């Protein structure tokens, strides 16, 4: 089970936050988003969300760039244990499955999973 952690850029983060503010196809999680980004209160368009997030993104750029390496290191340390546990539970060789998972470290406090392309997002404030 190989997981590759990457940093999401402002464009991606804004798009996903916009979606989870009830302006797209995903569940409306506006209250959760605005809790972390009060400046988004009243934002309606993707362009507005992006413009309002830009100052926060610029301030977090260093942290957003560093976090994927931190998470990658944490995952790499436990990957074999996870594969072994999954293998025992499902009676299969987990090393043979899901070897192209991508995890985007994002500004979005909602952490969606995308099974169709083996990817998921995590909030940059995740402490694991």
C-alpha positions as CSV (number, residue, x, y, z in Angstrom):
1,X,0.0,0.0,0.0
2,X,1.9,2.9,-1.3
3,X,0.7,6.4,-0.3
4,X,2.2,9.5,-1.8
5,X,1.6,12.7,0.1
6,X,1.5,16.0,-1.9
7,X,0.6,19.6,-1.1
8,X,-2.6,20.9,-2.6
9,X,-2.2,24.3,-4.2
10,X,-4.6,27.3,-3.6
11,X,-6.6,26.5,-6.8
12,X,-7.4,23.0,-5.6
13,X,-8.0,24.0,-2.0
14,X,-10.4,26.8,-3.0
15,X,-12.3,24.5,-5.4
16,X,-12.8,21.9,-2.7
17,X,-13.8,24.4,-0.1
18,X,-16.2,26.0,-2.5
19,X,-17.7,22.5,-3.1
20,X,-18.1,21.8,0.6
21,X,-19.7,25.2,1.2
22,X,-22.8,23.8,-0.5
23,X,-22.0,25.4,-3.9
24,X,-21.1,22.2,-5.7
25,X,-22.0,18.5,-5.7
26,X,-20.8,17.7,-2.2
27,X,-22.5,17.9,1.2
28,X,-23.0,21.4,2.6
29,X,-20.3,21.7,5.3
30,X,-20.3,25.6,5.3
31,X,-20.4,25.9,9.1
32,X,-17.3,23.7,9.4
33,X,-15.4,25.6,6.7
34,X,-16.4,29.0,8.1
35,X,-15.3,27.9,11.6
36,X,-11.7,27.7,10.3
37,X,-12.0,30.5,7.7
38,X,-14.5,33.2,9.0
39,X,-13.4,35.4,6.1
40,X,-15.4,33.1,3.8
41,X,-18.7,34.0,5.4
42,X,-20.9,35.3,2.6
43,X,-18.6,34.0,-0.2
44,X,-20.7,32.6,-3.0
45,X,-18.5,32.1,-6.1
46,X,-15.3,30.1,-6.6
47,X,-13.5,33.3,-7.5
48,X,-14.6,34.9,-4.3
49,X,-13.6,31.9,-2.2
50,X,-10.2,31.8,-3.9
51,X,-9.6,35.6,-3.4
52,X,-10.6,35.4,0.3
53,X,-8.4,32.4,0.9
54,X,-5.3,33.8,-0.8
55,X,-3.9,35.7,2.2
56,X,-4.3,32.6,4.5
57,X,-2.7,30.4,1.8
58,X,0.2,32.8,1.4
59,X,0.7,32.7,5.2
60,X,0.5,28.9,5.3
61,X,2.5,28.2,2.1
62,X,5.6,27.0,4.1
63,X,3.6,24.8,6.4
64,X,1.6,23.4,3.5
65,X,4.9,22.6,1.7
66,X,6.5,20.9,4.7
67,X,3.5,18.8,5.9
68,X,3.5,16.2,3.1
69,X,7.1,15.2,4.0
70,X,6.2,14.9,7.7
71,X,3.1,12.8,6.9
72,X,5.1,10.7,4.4
73,X,7.6,9.9,7.0
74,X,4.9,8.9,9.5
75,X,3.2,6.7,7.0
76,X,6.4,5.0,5.8
77,X,7.1,4.1,9.5
78,X,3.8,2.2,9.9
79,X,3.1,1.0,6.3
80,X,4.3,-2.6,6.9
81,X,2.2,-2.9,10.1
82,X,-0.9,-1.6,8.3
83,X,-0.3,-4.0,5.4
84,X,0.1,-6.9,7.8
85,X,-3.0,-6.0,9.8
86,X,-5.1,-5.6,6.6
87,X,-3.7,-8.9,5.3
88,X,-4.7,-10.7,8.4
89,X,-8.2,-9.3,8.6
90,X,-9.0,-9.8,4.9
91,X,-6.8,-12.8,4.3
92,X,-4.9,-11.3,1.4
93,X,-1.5,-9.9,0.6
94,X,-2.2,-6.2,1.1
95,X,1.1,-5.3,-0.5
96,X,-0.5,-6.1,-3.8
97,X,-3.3,-3.6,-3.5
98,X,-3.7,0.2,-3.6
99,X,-0.1,1.0,-4.6
100,X,-1.0,4.3,-6.2
101,X,-2.9,6.2,-3.5
102,X,-2.4,9.9,-3.4
103,X,-3.1,12.1,-0.4
104,X,-3.4,15.8,-0.9
105,X,-2.6,18.0,2.1
106,X,-5.1,20.8,1.8
107,X,-6.5,23.9,3.5
108,X,-9.9,22.2,3.4
109,X,-11.1,21.1,6.9
110,X,-13.4,18.5,5.2
111,X,-11.4,15.4,4.2
112,X,-13.0,13.7,1.2
113,X,-12.1,10.3,-0.1
114,X,-12.2,9.6,-3.9
115,X,-12.4,5.9,-4.4
116,X,-12.6,6.2,-8.2
117,X,-9.0,7.5,-8.4
118,X,-7.5,6.1,-5.2
119,X,-7.0,9.5,-3.6
120,X,-8.0,11.4,-0.5
121,X,-7.5,14.8,1.1
122,X,-6.4,15.6,4.6
123,X,-6.5,18.9,6.5
124,X,-3.1,20.4,7.0
125,X,-3.8,20.8,10.7
126,X,-4.1,17.0,11.1
127,X,-1.6,16.1,13.9
128,X,-1.0,12.5,13.1
